Amino acid sequence: MAFAGTNISLFQPDITQKLTERIDDLKQKIAAWGKRIRRFSERSRRFNQNRLFQSDQKRLYISLERPEVCGAGPGPDQADTVTFWRGLWSEPVNHSEGPWMEVVASQSASVTPMDPVTITPEDVVEAVRRAPNWKSPGLDGLHHYWLKGFVVCHAVLAGSRSEVAPEPLHYWDHSFGS
């Protein structure tokens, strides 16, 4: 017996076909075991993350942050970047939007503008009060826990909207294609 547990002998006339079939069977078994191991490790990872979420959300979110992905590798050369964007934005472009722009402008003329929105420090306090402490931070990178504690910043946050957009935006006030 050449292979233990099989009926394959090296002295059979169709040995290459049987060997090929046996190799294919073993490859399929290996692939099945690999998939089974991947499924188990994925399930185990999810189970551990769920358990960590229930016990310590802050540690979970810290473990989910992957600094090796963010900023991996060297950035682009500054001179090449400046050359690319200068070449792109320095050339004048004359857009011809077509008649559909006049149709959209006439349709939007009947839309009543939105009332101005004034955000007060009390609005900021109320919004921050309802936010969960250690959920993932926003674009500023601050957890709500810190925003709740920095009471001095509430007035600054309320006033920052008026600095970004001091008056209502009117999208159709400028002419297109000129």
QUIMONOR-V506877 format. One line per field, one symbol per residue. burial: I if it has 24 or more other C-alpha atoms within 12 Angstrom, else O. Layout:
burial=???
This chain:
burial=OOOOOOOOOOOOOOOOOOOOOOOOOOOOOOOOOOOOOOOOOOOOOOOOOOOOOOOOOOOOOOOOOOOOOOOOOOOOOOOOOOOOOOOOOOOOOOOOOOOOOOOOOOOOOOOOOOOOOOOOOOOIIOOIOOOOOOOOOOOOOOIIOOIOOOOOOIOOIIOOOOOOOOOOOOOOOOOOOO
